[in-house]
Amino acid sequence: LTRLQPIVGGETVYDMSYYGELNDYDTAFEAGAALGRELSDCGFNLDFAPVADVNISPENELGSRIFSSSPDIVSSMSAAVSDGLHSEGICSTLKHFPGLGAGSANTHYGSVWIDRSYEQLQNAEFVAFSGGIAAGADFVMVGHQITSGAEDFLPGDLSWRVTTEWLRNELGFEGIAISDS
């Protein structure tokens, strides 16, 4: 929707970091619902949002698209925005599993190595994604980043460990897994 809003106008929705700072379910839900109304009015039924990454590195390229550096806040805000989108008949997508918040480059322009142990991922990134998954997110977008904790040196979207062992088996995601562009 951020690409459509300058064209179609509509309700004001702030950067997701704003909602993370508030850490208020109802306000984030209403932001998701507002996004959902705008998308529905344009004939869409899917949003590639919310971003469920944790703001770990100040060098990550996601900036204010991330709710917070707190995995628990990201988890609850992702759930709220996802619920808001669902309330308007819009499918939601959590992204960029297993997490780009510790990165320092854009995966659309080359290989990105993220040095995160499995334990670090469990304690931060997995917590952040769990809220949206529990809220029934329809899609999870798996990123191209190579994460050291997977120990297979493959981009996440090509990694059995990331897509099946972690996303499906450990986090219990049963929806549609898609790759980033």
Summary of the structure (lengths in Angstrom):
residues: 181
radius of gyration: 15.2
end to end distance: 16.5
largest distance: 45.3
contacts: 662
relative contact order: 0.15
helix: 46%
strand: 12%
